[in-house]
Amino acid sequence: MLASVDMAKTSVSPAAEGRPAERVVAAAFAGTLLTLVPLGWLLVLTALTDDSRCGHYGCVGLLADAWTAGRWAAVVLAWPLLHLFRVRPAWPVAVLAPFFLVPIWELAEVPLILIAGLFAYPVATLVSSPRLSWRGRSLVLALFALFCALQALSQS
């Protein structure tokens, strides 16, 4: 019996044994870096866009489309970056993060939108953490819902 318990402990990878606080900080760092993807894409398109081809209203529509495409490109690039920073499990965090990013993008003002990854990826890490109890996950989700409610109320 004791030998089987020891075997079970050794089968878990060392990266998965990392402390939750380390995973949350790494996810926050990755989310902050992922914010640079849409900003970089926006800067590249701004530099490459010929103003004479934008029409009467300027390039605002083109830049808005570039910002949207850049945000979703950041979502696609999330898993490799989270995996690089040793956030384990990386797939559930990358899949859950858009569910936290989209409300922030829709409800928040511009400064908060620019650092949305700083909030969304750690929340996704906590919610998908295998060690966190259901009460802990419920508390994280409740706090995020409260944050979204406060953002919605501040806009009306």
Secondary structure, 3 states (H helix, E strand, C coil): CHHHHHHHHHCCCCCCCCCHHHHHHHHHHHHHHHHHHHHHHHHHHHHHCCHHHCCCCCCHHHHHHHHHHHHHHHHHCHHHHHHHCCCCCHHHHHHHHHHHHHHHHHHCCHHHHHCHHHHHHHHHHHHHCCCCCHHHHHHHHHHHHHHHHHHHHHHC
